[in-house]
Amino acid sequence: MSLHPSLKTAGATGEKRNVLKRYERVDILRADGRYKDGQRVWGLPKTKSVP
């Protein structure tokens, strides 16, 4: 039995994701100087994902 093409994971990790995890957003904001340690992590401003 073969695997359906939509279920294959090989090469899928190289694709650009349009949703970031909270820690990824904090890293981007910290690099831009828009987040400082001790600030709350809820209600973060939107960011663009880095390729």
PDB file with one MODEL, atoms N, CA, C and O in Angstrom:
MODEL        1
ATOM      1  N   MET A   1       0.851  -1.169   0.000  1.00  0.00           N
ATOM      2  CA  MET A   1       0.000   0.000   0.000  1.00  0.00           C
ATOM      3  C   MET A   1       0.898   1.234   0.000  1.00  0.00           C
ATOM      4  O   MET A   1       1.876   1.299   0.745  1.00  0.00           O
ATOM      5  N   SER A   2       0.564   2.201  -0.830  1.00  0.00           N
ATOM      6  CA  SER A   2       1.396   3.394  -0.933  1.00  0.00           C
ATOM      7  C   SER A   2       0.868   4.510  -0.023  1.00  0.00           C
ATOM      8  O   SER A   2      -0.271   4.482   0.444  1.00  0.00           O
ATOM      9  N   LEU A   3       1.736   5.481   0.204  1.00  0.00           N
ATOM     10  CA  LEU A   3       1.400   6.606   1.061  1.00  0.00           C
ATOM     11  C   LEU A   3       0.863   7.754   0.207  1.00  0.00           C
ATOM     12  O   LEU A   3       1.441   8.082  -0.829  1.00  0.00           O
ATOM     13  N   HIS A   4      -0.222   8.353   0.631  1.00  0.00           N
ATOM     14  CA  HIS A   4      -0.810   9.472  -0.107  1.00  0.00           C
ATOM     15  C   HIS A   4       0.173  10.640  -0.124  1.00  0.00           C
ATOM     16  O   HIS A   4       0.808  10.916   0.894  1.00  0.00           O
ATOM     17  N   PRO A   5       0.313  11.338  -1.264  1.00  0.00           N
ATOM     18  CA  PRO A   5       1.302  12.427  -1.368  1.00  0.00           C
ATOM     19  C   PRO A   5       1.134  13.527  -0.320  1.00  0.00           C
ATOM     20  O   PRO A   5       2.120  14.156   0.067  1.00  0.00           O
ATOM     21  N   SER A   6      -0.069  13.768   0.140  1.00  0.00           N
ATOM     22  CA  SER A   6      -0.263  14.832   1.121  1.00  0.00           C
ATOM     23  C   SER A   6       0.257  14.456   2.499  1.00  0.00           C
ATOM     24  O   SER A   6       0.402  15.326   3.358  1.00  0.00           O
ATOM     25  N   LEU A   7       0.540  13.186   2.727  1.00  0.00           N
ATOM     26  CA  LEU A   7       1.017  12.741   4.028  1.00  0.00           C
ATOM     27  C   LEU A   7       2.534  12.623   4.101  1.00  0.00           C
ATOM     28  O   LEU A   7       3.083  12.358   5.171  1.00  0.00           O
ATOM     29  N   LYS A   8       3.204  12.812   2.997  1.00  0.00           N
ATOM     30  CA  LYS A   8       4.663  12.710   2.987  1.00  0.00           C
ATOM     31  C   LYS A   8       5.268  13.919   3.668  1.00  0.00           C
ATOM     32  O   LYS A   8       4.785  15.037   3.491  1.00  0.00           O
ATOM     33  N   THR A   9       6.320  13.711   4.444  1.00  0.00           N
ATOM     34  CA  THR A   9       6.957  14.808   5.176  1.00  0.00           C
ATOM     35  C   THR A   9       8.304  15.204   4.601  1.00  0.00           C
ATOM     36  O   THR A   9       8.845  16.240   4.988  1.00  0.00           O
ATOM     37  N   ALA A  10       8.859  14.429   3.703  1.00  0.00           N
ATOM     38  CA  ALA A  10      10.172  14.744   3.151  1.00  0.00           C
ATOM     39  C   ALA A  10      10.099  16.044   2.359  1.00  0.00           C
ATOM     40  O   ALA A  10       9.298  16.162   1.432  1.00  0.00           O
ATOM     41  N   GLY A  11      10.916  17.002   2.713  1.00  0.00           N
ATOM     42  CA  GLY A  11      10.950  18.277   2.018  1.00  0.00           C
ATOM     43  C   GLY A  11       9.940  19.284   2.538  1.00  0.00           C
ATOM     44  O   GLY A  11      10.003  20.453   2.157  1.00  0.00           O
ATOM     45  N   ALA A  12       9.031  18.884   3.377  1.00  0.00           N
ATOM     46  CA  ALA A  12       8.012  19.801   3.871  1.00  0.00           C
ATOM     47  C   ALA A  12       8.594  20.778   4.884  1.00  0.00           C
ATOM     48  O   ALA A  12       8.018  21.844   5.100  1.00  0.00           O
ATOM     49  N   THR A  13       9.714  20.448   5.507  1.00  0.00           N
ATOM     50  CA  THR A  13      10.289  21.335   6.519  1.00  0.00           C
ATOM     51  C   THR A  13      10.937  22.559   5.894  1.00  0.00           C
ATOM     52  O   THR A  13      11.172  23.548   6.589  1.00  0.00           O
ATOM     53  N   GLY A  14      11.232  22.516   4.596  1.00  0.00           N
ATOM     54  CA  GLY A  14      11.852  23.651   3.932  1.00  0.00           C
ATOM     55  C   GLY A  14      10.862  24.700   3.493  1.00  0.00           C
ATOM     56  O   GLY A  14      11.264  25.784   3.071  1.00  0.00           O
ATOM     57  N   GLU A  15       9.583  24.413   3.579  1.00  0.00           N
ATOM     58  CA  GLU A  15       8.576  25.369   3.146  1.00  0.00           C
ATOM     59  C   GLU A  15       8.417  26.489   4.167  1.00  0.00           C
ATOM     60  O   GLU A  15       8.673  26.305   5.357  1.00  0.00           O
ATOM     61  N   LYS A  16       7.993  27.649   3.683  1.00  0.00           N
ATOM     62  CA  LYS A  16       7.787  28.798   4.551  1.00  0.00           C
ATOM     63  C   LYS A  16       6.473  28.630   5.310  1.00  0.00           C
ATOM     64  O   LYS A  16       5.428  28.358   4.717  1.00  0.00           O
ATOM     65  N   ARG A  17       6.543  28.794   6.614  1.00  0.00           N
ATOM     66  CA  ARG A  17       5.319  28.725   7.425  1.00  0.00           C
ATOM     67  C   ARG A  17       4.760  30.126   7.581  1.00  0.00           C
ATOM     68  O   ARG A  17       5.520  31.094   7.632  1.00  0.00           O
ATOM     69  N   ASN A  18       3.446  30.249   7.657  1.00  0.00           N
ATOM     70  CA  ASN A  18       2.852  31.565   7.820  1.00  0.00           C
ATOM     71  C   ASN A  18       2.407  31.815   9.253  1.00  0.00           C
ATOM     72  O   ASN A  18       1.871  32.883   9.548  1.00  0.00           O
ATOM     73  N   VAL A  19       2.613  30.868  10.142  1.00  0.00           N
ATOM     74  CA  VAL A  19       2.275  31.044  11.552  1.00  0.00           C
ATOM     75  C   VAL A  19       3.512  30.720  12.384  1.00  0.00           C
ATOM     76  O   VAL A  19       4.136  29.674  12.206  1.00  0.00           O
ATOM     77  N   LEU A  20       3.855  31.622  13.286  1.00  0.00           N
ATOM     78  CA  LEU A  20       5.045  31.433  14.119  1.00  0.00           C
ATOM     79  C   LEU A  20       4.651  31.010  15.527  1.00  0.00           C
ATOM     80  O   LEU A  20       3.566  31.338  16.008  1.00  0.00           O
ATOM     81  N   LYS A  21       5.526  30.294  16.166  1.00  0.00           N
ATOM     82  CA  LYS A  21       5.351  29.983  17.582  1.00  0.00           C
ATOM     83  C   LYS A  21       5.633  31.241  18.387  1.00  0.00           C
ATOM     84  O   LYS A  21       6.291  32.160  17.899  1.00  0.00           O
ATOM     85  N   ARG A  22       5.143  31.286  19.607  1.00  0.00           N
ATOM     86  CA  ARG A  22       5.315  32.481  20.435  1.00  0.00           C
ATOM     87  C   ARG A  22       6.790  32.796  20.655  1.00  0.00           C
ATOM     88  O   ARG A  22       7.181  33.961  20.589  1.00  0.00           O
ATOM     89  N   TYR A  23       7.620  31.781  20.915  1.00  0.00           N
ATOM     90  CA  TYR A  23       9.039  32.038  21.165  1.00  0.00           C
ATOM     91  C   TYR A  23       9.731  32.554  19.904  1.00  0.00           C
ATOM     92  O   TYR A  23      10.693  33.316  20.007  1.00  0.00           O
ATOM     93  N   GLU A  24       9.264  32.155  18.710  1.00  0.00           N
ATOM     94  CA  GLU A  24       9.841  32.673  17.475  1.00  0.00           C
ATOM     95  C   GLU A  24       9.486  34.152  17.295  1.00  0.00           C
ATOM     96  O   GLU A  24      10.317  34.946  16.855  1.00  0.00           O
ATOM     97  N   ARG A  25       8.247  34.514  17.639  1.00  0.00           N
ATOM     98  CA  ARG A  25       7.840  35.914  17.550  1.00  0.00           C
ATOM     99  C   ARG A  25       8.625  36.761  18.538  1.00  0.00           C
ATOM    100  O   ARG A  25       9.023  37.879  18.211  1.00  0.00           O
ATOM    101  N   VAL A  26       8.854  36.247  19.744  1.00  0.00           N
ATOM    102  CA  VAL A  26       9.628  36.989  20.741  1.00  0.00           C
ATOM    103  C   VAL A  26      11.057  37.181  20.252  1.00  0.00           C
ATOM    104  O   VAL A  26      11.631  38.253  20.442  1.00  0.00           O
ATOM    105  N   ASP A  27      11.642  36.164  19.626  1.00  0.00           N
ATOM    106  CA  ASP A  27      13.006  36.287  19.106  1.00  0.00           C
ATOM    107  C   ASP A  27      13.096  37.373  18.039  1.00  0.00           C
ATOM    108  O   ASP A  27      14.047  38.155  18.027  1.00  0.00           O
ATOM    109  N   ILE A  28      12.109  37.424  17.144  1.00  0.00           N
ATOM    110  CA  ILE A  28      12.103  38.432  16.081  1.00  0.00           C
ATOM    111  C   ILE A  28      11.920  39.824  16.683  1.00  0.00           C
ATOM    112  O   ILE A  28      12.616  40.764  16.299  1.00  0.00           O
ATOM    113  N   LEU A  29      10.992  39.955  17.618  1.00  0.00           N
ATOM    114  CA  LEU A  29      10.764  41.255  18.253  1.00  0.00           C
ATOM    115  C   LEU A  29      11.976  41.709  19.050  1.00  0.00           C
ATOM    116  O   LEU A  29      12.304  42.896  19.064  1.00  0.00           O
ATOM    117  N   ARG A  30      12.646  40.770  19.716  1.00  0.00           N
ATOM    118  CA  ARG A  30      13.844  41.107  20.487  1.00  0.00           C
ATOM    119  C   ARG A  30      14.956  41.591  19.564  1.00  0.00           C
ATOM    120  O   ARG A  30      15.681  42.527  19.902  1.00  0.00           O
ATOM    121  N   ALA A  31      15.096  40.955  18.393  1.00  0.00           N
ATOM    122  CA  ALA A  31      16.120  41.366  17.434  1.00  0.00           C
ATOM    123  C   ALA A  31      15.832  42.763  16.885  1.00  0.00           C
ATOM    124  O   ALA A  31      16.755  43.519  16.584  1.00  0.00           O
ATOM    125  N   ASP A  32      14.545  43.101  16.755  1.00  0.00           N
ATOM    126  CA  ASP A  32      14.161  44.431  16.275  1.00  0.00           C
ATOM    127  C   ASP A  32      14.182  45.471  17.380  1.00  0.00           C
ATOM    128  O   ASP A  32      14.046  46.661  17.098  1.00  0.00           O
ATOM    129  N   GLY A  33      14.348  45.060  18.622  1.00  0.00           N
ATOM    130  CA  GLY A  33      14.346  45.992  19.742  1.00  0.00           C
ATOM    131  C   GLY A  33      12.950  46.377  20.197  1.00  0.00           C
ATOM    132  O   GLY A  33      12.790  47.364  20.914  1.00  0.00           O
ATOM    133  N   ARG A  34      11.942  45.623  19.800  1.00  0.00           N
ATOM    134  CA  ARG A  34      10.557  45.927  20.163  1.00  0.00           C
ATOM    135  C   ARG A  34      10.069  45.103  21.344  1.00  0.00           C
ATOM    136  O   ARG A  34       8.915  45.234  21.750  1.00  0.00           O
ATOM    137  N   TYR A  35      10.931  44.255  21.904  1.00  0.00           N
ATOM    138  CA  TYR A  35      10.571  43.436  23.066  1.00  0.00           C
ATOM    139  C   TYR A  35      11.742  43.431  24.024  1.00  0.00           C
ATOM    140  O   TYR A  35      12.885  43.221  23.620  1.00  0.00           O
ATOM    141  N   LYS A  36      11.458  43.661  25.287  1.00  0.00           N
ATOM    142  CA  LYS A  36      12.496  43.631  26.315  1.00  0.00           C
ATOM    143  C   LYS A  36      12.154  42.548  27.325  1.00  0.00           C
ATOM    144  O   LYS A  36      10.984  42.228  27.533  1.00  0.00           O
ATOM    145  N   ASP A  37      13.168  41.995  27.941  1.00  0.00           N
ATOM    146  CA  ASP A  37      12.949  40.956  28.939  1.00  0.00           C
ATOM    147  C   ASP A  37      12.046  41.466  30.050  1.00  0.00           C
ATOM    148  O   ASP A  37      12.185  42.599  30.512  1.00  0.00           O
ATOM    149  N   GLY A  38      11.128  40.624  30.467  1.00  0.00           N
ATOM    150  CA  GLY A  38      10.209  40.995  31.526  1.00  0.00           C
ATOM    151  C   GLY A  38       8.855  41.468  31.022  1.00  0.00           C
ATOM    152  O   GLY A  38       7.911  41.572  31.805  1.00  0.00           O
ATOM    153  N   GLN A  39       8.743  41.757  29.732  1.00  0.00           N
ATOM    154  CA  GLN A  39       7.450  42.145  29.181  1.00  0.00           C
ATOM    155  C   GLN A  39       6.555  40.909  29.088  1.00  0.00           C
ATOM    156  O   GLN A  39       7.035  39.776  29.092  1.00  0.00           O
ATOM    157  N   ARG A  40       5.255  41.149  29.006  1.00  0.00           N
ATOM    158  CA  ARG A  40       4.334  40.022  28.887  1.00  0.00           C
ATOM    159  C   ARG A  40       4.431  39.411  27.493  1.00  0.00           C
ATOM    160  O   ARG A  40       4.786  40.087  26.527  1.00  0.00           O
ATOM    161  N   VAL A  41       4.113  38.132  27.406  1.00  0.00           N
ATOM    162  CA  VAL A  41       4.208  37.423  26.125  1.00  0.00           C
ATOM    163  C   VAL A  41       2.841  37.210  25.495  1.00  0.00           C
ATOM    164  O   VAL A  41       2.734  36.576  24.445  1.00  0.00           O
ATOM    165  N   TRP A  42       1.795  37.735  26.126  1.00  0.00           N
ATOM    166  CA  TRP A  42       0.465  37.668  25.531  1.00  0.00           C
ATOM    167  C   TRP A  42       0.173  38.988  24.855  1.00  0.00           C
ATOM    168  O   TRP A  42       0.575  40.040  25.352  1.00  0.00           O
ATOM    169  N   GLY A  43      -0.512  38.953  23.745  1.00  0.00           N
ATOM    170  CA  GLY A  43      -0.849  40.175  23.029  1.00  0.00           C
ATOM    171  C   GLY A  43       0.331  40.787  22.302  1.00  0.00           C
ATOM    172  O   GLY A  43       0.440  42.010  22.215  1.00  0.00           O
ATOM    173  N   LEU A  44       1.217  39.949  21.780  1.00  0.00           N
ATOM    174  CA  LEU A  44       2.375  40.457  21.050  1.00  0.00           C
ATOM    175  C   LEU A  44       1.933  41.062  19.723  1.00  0.00           C
ATOM    176  O   LEU A  44       0.932  40.630  19.152  1.00  0.00           O
ATOM    177  N   PRO A  45       2.669  42.062  19.224  1.00  0.00           N
ATOM    178  CA  PRO A  45       2.330  42.603  17.906  1.00  0.00           C
ATOM    179  C   PRO A  45       2.632  41.571  16.810  1.00  0.00           C
ATOM    180  O   PRO A  45       3.431  40.653  16.998  1.00  0.00           O
ATOM    181  N   LYS A  46       1.980  41.749  15.683  1.00  0.00           N
ATOM    182  CA  LYS A  46       2.186  40.828  14.573  1.00  0.00           C
ATOM    183  C   LYS A  46       3.586  41.001  14.004  1.00  0.00           C
ATOM    184  O   LYS A  46       4.152  42.094  14.029  1.00  0.00           O
ATOM    185  N   THR A  47       4.132  39.907  13.491  1.00  0.00           N
ATOM    186  CA  THR A  47       5.457  39.931  12.868  1.00  0.00           C
ATOM    187  C   THR A  47       5.411  39.138  11.578  1.00  0.00           C
ATOM    188  O   THR A  47       4.546  38.282  11.388  1.00  0.00           O
ATOM    189  N   LYS A  48       6.339  39.428  10.704  1.00  0.00           N
ATOM    190  CA  LYS A  48       6.494  38.653   9.471  1.00  0.00           C
ATOM    191  C   LYS A  48       7.447  37.514   9.756  1.00  0.00           C
ATOM    192  O   LYS A  48       8.428  37.682  10.481  1.00  0.00           O
ATOM    193  N   SER A  49       7.160  36.346   9.184  1.00  0.00           N
ATOM    194  CA  SER A  49       8.066  35.214   9.373  1.00  0.00           C
ATOM    195  C   SER A  49       9.303  35.425   8.504  1.00  0.00           C
ATOM    196  O   SER A  49       9.212  35.910   7.377  1.00  0.00           O
ATOM    197  N   VAL A  50      10.441  35.058   9.041  1.00  0.00           N
ATOM    198  CA  VAL A  50      11.717  35.217   8.354  1.00  0.00           C
ATOM    199  C   VAL A  50      11.972  33.962   7.547  1.00  0.00           C
ATOM    200  O   VAL A  50      11.842  32.855   8.070  1.00  0.00           O
ATOM    201  N   PRO A  51      12.341  34.113   6.257  1.00  0.00           N
ATOM    202  CA  PRO A  51      12.567  32.918   5.427  1.00  0.00           C
ATOM    203  C   PRO A  51      13.741  32.092   5.860  1.00  0.00           C
ATOM    204  O   PRO A  51      14.035  31.067   5.247  1.00  0.00           O
TER     205      PRO A  51
ENDMDL
END
